[in-house]
Amino acid sequence: MPKLVVPFTKMHGAGNDFIVLDNRFLHLSYDELADLARRFCPRRFGVGADGVLALSSPEEEGHDYRMQYVNPDGSRAGMCGNGARCLARFARAGGLISEPLVFASDDGVYQASVPDDPEANVRLFVPNPKHFDAQRVLAAGGTVSYIWTGTHHTVVFVRDVATANVEKIGPRIRHDAALAPEGANVNFVQIESAAPAKVQVRTFEKGVEGETLACGTGALAAALVARLMDRVDGEEVEVVARGGTLRVGFALNEHGHVRDLWLEGPAVAVYQGMLEI
């Protein structure tokens, strides 16, 4: 049987990298995308990526497209903040001209503002976070902060993020029974400055099952938990990851609840290629 040749674009948002496909024409099923992710995301043996992004046709009126995201292990991911910004830039380059772009994901409906300048940052408008718990007790002992920002996140504050044992502690928390069945990403966060608000973060991501150079929903979690626990001031937080810098903005209402949440940062097209599947 002849192989299908699939064009792709390699993109990254602050070092969080993706294989991006225009699925409006390919019509690959979720299972086919999962197989592709397992085959091509491993580094050294494939293209190398933190996941596969598919720009699929919208399913509802008023939407510009549907975002499908698959982790390297083939598992489905509801939302990826860096991936969503990369896919928005990809969609704009692919001829979608609405401003902002409106798209659906497995997690819900989002909007993205994409400047004409291909080097300018892309801003993602994000639904309000849920399930904030400043002290979630772990089955293995100890506590973490917990918040949902499109996917499940925990936050661990550390004095020096550079020396945090992400690869040892990250998997323990990610698989802790208190976070079952979904598990959670684990963000190690250092407060660099309370005002202006600036934090450093390293993230162990489920699905990737390792540390990534940046995590968009993790940046949201780090910034929001830091603010909600009064570790930083203001309504905009600079989040420094190993792969680059992101910005998180929001407003707090009179009850201290988050609204008008956004994530901004780079969305870079690196190269284009072809895959045989």
C-alpha positions in Angstrom: 0.0 0.0 0.0 1.4 3.4 -0.9 2.3 5.7 2.0 0.4 9.0 2.6 2.7 12.0 2.4 1.7 14.6 5.0 3.1 18.2 5.1 3.9 19.6 8.5 5.3 22.7 10.2 7.6 22.5 13.2 6.7 25.3 15.6 7.5 26.3 19.2 6.3 28.6 21.9 9.2 29.5 24.3 10.8 26.2 23.5 7.6 24.1 23.9 7.7 22.5 20.4 5.1 20.9 18.2 4.4 19.1 14.9 1.6 21.1 13.3 -0.7 19.7 10.7 -3.5 21.2 8.5 -6.1 18.6 9.2 -8.8 20.5 7.3 -7.7 18.6 4.2 -6.1 15.5 5.7 -9.1 14.5 7.8 -6.9 12.3 10.1 -8.9 10.6 12.9 -7.9 11.0 16.5 -6.4 7.4 16.5 -4.3 8.3 13.4 -3.1 11.5 15.1 -2.2 9.5 18.2 -0.2 7.0 16.1 1.6 9.8 14.4 2.4 11.4 17.7 3.9 8.2 19.1 5.9 7.7 16.0 7.3 11.2 15.3 7.4 13.0 18.7 10.3 11.0 20.2 13.5 12.9 19.9 16.4 11.3 18.0 14.1 8.7 16.6 11.5 11.1 15.0 11.0 14.8 14.3 11.1 15.5 18.0 8.2 17.4 19.7 6.2 17.9 22.9 3.0 17.0 21.0 1.1 17.1 17.7 -1.3 19.9 16.9 -4.0 19.5 14.3 -5.9 22.5 12.7 -9.3 20.8 12.0 -12.5 22.2 10.4 -14.9 23.9 12.8 -17.9 21.9 14.0 -20.0 24.9 15.1 -21.1 28.1 13.5 -19.0 31.1 14.6 -15.8 29.1 15.1 -12.9 29.5 12.8 -11.4 26.0 13.5 -11.1 23.2 15.9 -7.8 22.5 17.8 -6.8 18.9 18.4 -3.8 18.2 20.5 -2.1 14.9 21.2 0.6 14.2 23.7 3.8 12.3 22.6 2.4 9.1 24.3 -0.7 9.3 22.2 -3.0 10.5 25.0 -5.5 13.2 24.3 -4.8 16.7 25.9 -7.6 19.1 26.4 -5.6 22.3 26.2 -2.0 23.4 25.6 -1.5 27.2 26.0 1.7 27.4 24.0 0.3 25.0 21.4 -2.9 27.0 21.1 -0.9 30.2 20.3 1.3 28.3 17.8 -1.8 26.9 16.1 -3.4 30.3 15.9 -0.4 31.7 14.1 -0.5 28.6 11.8 -4.2 29.2 11.1 -3.5 32.9 10.3 -0.8 31.9 7.9 -3.2 29.3 6.4 -5.7 32.0 5.4 -8.0 32.5 8.5 -8.3 36.2 8.9 -10.8 36.8 11.8 -9.5 38.9 14.6 -9.6 37.5 17.2 -9.6 33.9 16.0 -12.3 31.8 17.7 -11.6 28.1 18.1 -12.9 25.0 20.0 -10.7 22.5 21.8 -11.5 19.4 23.8 -11.5 21.8 26.8 -13.8 24.5 25.5 -13.9 27.6 23.3 -10.9 30.0 23.2 -9.9 33.2 21.4 -6.5 34.3 20.1 -5.2 37.6 18.8 -2.5 37.2 16.1 -0.6 40.3 15.0 0.3 40.6 11.3 4.0 40.8 12.3 5.2 37.1 12.3 7.7 37.9 15.0 5.2 39.5 17.4 3.8 37.7 20.4 0.4 35.9 20.2 -2.1 36.5 22.9 -4.5 33.7 24.0 -7.7 34.6 25.9 -8.4 31.9 28.4 -11.5 30.8 30.4 -11.5 31.4 34.1 -9.5 28.9 36.2 -11.3 26.3 38.4 -10.7 24.2 41.5 -8.1 26.3 43.2 -6.9 24.7 46.3 -4.0 26.3 48.1 -3.2 23.1 50.1 -4.1 19.9 48.4 -2.9 17.0 50.6 -1.0 14.3 48.8 -1.4 10.6 49.5 2.3 10.3 49.8 2.5 13.1 52.4 2.9 16.8 52.1 0.8 19.4 50.3 0.8 21.2 47.0 -1.3 24.0 45.5 -3.7 22.8 42.9 -5.5 24.7 40.0 -7.1 23.9 36.7 -6.1 26.2 33.9 -7.2 24.1 30.9 -5.7 21.0 32.4 -4.7 19.8 35.8 -1.8 21.6 37.5 0.0 21.6 40.9 2.4 24.3 42.1 5.4 23.7 44.4 7.2 26.9 45.6 10.9 26.5 45.8 13.8 28.8 46.8 15.9 28.0 43.7 14.2 26.6 40.7 17.5 25.9 39.0 18.4 23.2 41.6 14.9 21.7 41.9 14.9 17.9 41.3 12.2 18.0 38.7 12.9 14.6 37.2 12.7 12.9 40.6 10.0 14.8 42.4 7.9 15.6 39.4 6.8 12.0 38.6 6.0 11.3 42.3 3.5 14.2 42.5 2.2 13.7 38.9 1.2 10.1 39.8 0.1 10.7 43.4 -3.1 8.9 44.3 -4.7 12.1 45.6 -4.6 13.5 42.0 -6.0 10.3 40.4 -7.3 9.4 37.9 -6.1 12.3 35.7 -2.9 13.1 37.4 -1.5 16.6 37.2 1.4 18.6 35.7 3.9 19.7 38.3 5.2 23.3 38.4 8.3 24.2 40.5 8.0 28.0 41.0 10.5 30.5 42.4 9.3 34.0 43.2 11.9 36.4 41.7 10.1 39.6 42.4 6.8 40.5 44.1 6.4 43.9 42.4 6.7 44.0 39.5 5.5 40.4 39.6 8.0 38.0 38.2 8.4 34.2 38.7 10.6 31.5 37.3 9.1 28.1 36.6 10.0 24.6 35.5 7.3 22.1 34.6 7.1 18.3 34.6 4.3 17.5 32.1 2.0 14.5 32.1 1.7 12.9 28.6 5.3 14.1 27.9 6.3 12.4 31.1 9.3 14.7 31.5 10.3 18.3 31.8 9.5 20.7 28.9 11.2 24.0 28.2 7.9 25.8 28.8 4.3 25.1 29.5 1.6 27.6 28.7 -1.1 26.3 31.1 1.7 25.8 33.6 2.7 29.5 33.3 -1.0 30.4 33.9 -1.0 28.1 37.0 2.3 29.5 38.4 1.2 33.1 37.9 -2.3 32.7 39.3 -1.3 30.6 42.3 1.4 33.1 43.2 -1.1 35.9 43.0 -3.9 34.2 44.8 -1.5 33.3 47.6 -0.3 36.9 47.8 3.3 36.0 46.9 3.2 38.6 44.1 1.3 41.8 43.5 -0.6 43.3 40.5 -2.6 41.8 37.7 0.2 40.9 35.2 3.0 38.4 35.9 6.2 37.8 33.9 6.8 34.0 33.8 10.4 32.9 32.9 10.7 29.4 31.7 13.9 27.6 30.5 12.8 28.2 26.9 11.7 31.8 27.1 9.4 34.3 28.7 5.6 34.4 28.8 3.3 37.0 30.3 0.0 36.3 32.1 -2.6 38.9 32.7 -5.9 38.9 34.6 -8.3 40.9 36.8 -9.5 40.0 40.2 -13.1 40.9 41.1 -14.3 42.1 44.6 -14.4 38.5 45.8 -10.9 37.7 44.7 -12.0 35.6 41.7 -10.0 35.6 38.5 -11.5 37.0 35.3 -10.3 38.3 31.9 -7.4 35.9 31.9 -4.8 35.8 29.0 -1.5 34.3 28.1 1.0 36.0 25.8 4.3 34.9 24.3 6.1 33.8 21.1 4.7 31.5 18.5 7.5 30.6 16.1 7.5 28.6 12.8 10.9 26.8 12.6 10.7 24.8 9.4 8.4 22.8 7.1 8.7 19.2 6.1 7.0 16.0 4.9 6.1 12.9 6.8 5.3 9.5 5.3 2.6 7.7 7.3 
